[in-house]
Amino acid sequence: MRHLFYLQQFFERLPSPAFIKDNKHKYIWINREWKKTYGLDDRKVVGKTDEKIFNDSLTLKIEESVMKTKKKQEYEKEYNGKYFKVTVIPIRLGDGTYGVAGIEFDETQKYFNDLILATNLKISEIIRELLLSNLDSKDFFIELFSEKLYEKIKIGDYALLKGNEILKTYLPEKVCLKAMQKEGIKEFSVSGEKYIVIPLFEYKLVIRSLPNYFKFVNYIIPLVLPKIENVLEKIENESKKKRYYFTLEKMVDAVVSWKKIEINSFLKKVLKDIVEIIPEAEKGTIWLIKDNKYKCVAEVGYENAEMLEFPPEKTAYGQKIEENIEKGYTVFEIDDAKSLVKTSPLAETFKKYGMFDEKFRPLLGVFKIGGKVVGSISIDNFSGINFSDESRKILELYVKILTNFLEDYEI
């Protein structure tokens, strides 16, 4: 038994968990590091098998083979978020039978490095594959990308969010709603289950959290984000190019059809084009001043609005329009539009069109001939999104076209 004593002395000095088992696979000794790693002492371990302690029967088969062949074997195991390579050797016990001794080497960092490398390569392959597809929008790319992660990397059930919108989900809605409130890579709990929210620029990917997932996500995301950013920039540039040519085509078409159709039909056609071109636009109206009254002559999304007319002083935004005109603006966005509409003499009329919504944002353009305002155009958004500089510029160009058109018609 002296050799067991020396073996125990050697094992006790190791910075790794180590153990000795008898020929029945029962622990007869564990070192200090083993107790620390598993949080168990001699009373709960000695005389018991892994099957009894951990409900694990895999080690029994491996140890049986070691005792029969008298040759060492190695296997890998995971416990509480750590990954070990276990080396098991046969040892002769005092009664002449053979048991086993084992050392468990912590290879968590190596495991993570290998996993990060493999995942990074898989994600690169996924992105290369998707680049061969017709990626007509950023939403479409991110949705495809998330689904490929689900299929090929086995991320499990997930949710894909954009702002306060759920693009796709396999998770409960309450998980998505809580994830919307998180910034950065965060781990959070819902109904006792953990989840991780992963920001991908204006999107968020939400997955269930398992041991080491949060640590792994923090390693892999900085490697992945630049690749995703390159694709999103490419899609955005292609989208801008298409929008540029589409806008140019519509403007040329407006100029070409200038005198071919009567004024109201022309304005309706141009308004429809503008709402289609400007990405933030959802609805719109064009108003002309006739007989000292604003009259709606074209609408998109406002049924029966063409029946409306009222004196200039009763406009939806009142003095706010005059202030912007006096500052020299021909195109401007109205802030806090809801408050202005609610104090308008025509508040009830505008309320039925949804203009009391907190998210209502109008972009206005003013037609001015010889220093006199002759009408206006309103491009409206009900999603709380500010109009981009590009959208403002597009409306400015159309205001110039329409102003010249109206001047030519001597409005």
Secondary structure, 3 states (H helix, E strand, C coil): CHHHHHHHHHHHCCCCCEEEECCCCCEEEECHHHHHHHCCCHHHHCCCCHHHHHCCCHHHHHHHHHHHHCCCEEEEEEECCEEEEEEEEEEECCCCCEEEEEEEEECHHHHHHHHHHHHHHHHHHHHHHHHCCCCCCHHHHHHHHHHHHHHHHCCCCEEEEECCEEEEECCCHHHHHHHHCCCCCEEEEECCEEEEEEEECCEEEEEECCCCHHHHHHHHHHHHHHHHHHHHHHHHHHHHHHHHHHHHHHHHHHHHCCCCCCHHHHHHHHHHHHHHHCCCCCEEEEEEEECCEEEEEEEECCCCHHHCEECHHHCCCCHHHHHHHHCCCCEEECCCHHHHHHCCCCHHHHHCCCCCCCCCEEEEEEEEECCEEEEEEEEEECCCCCCCHHHHHHHHHHHHHHHHHHHHCCC
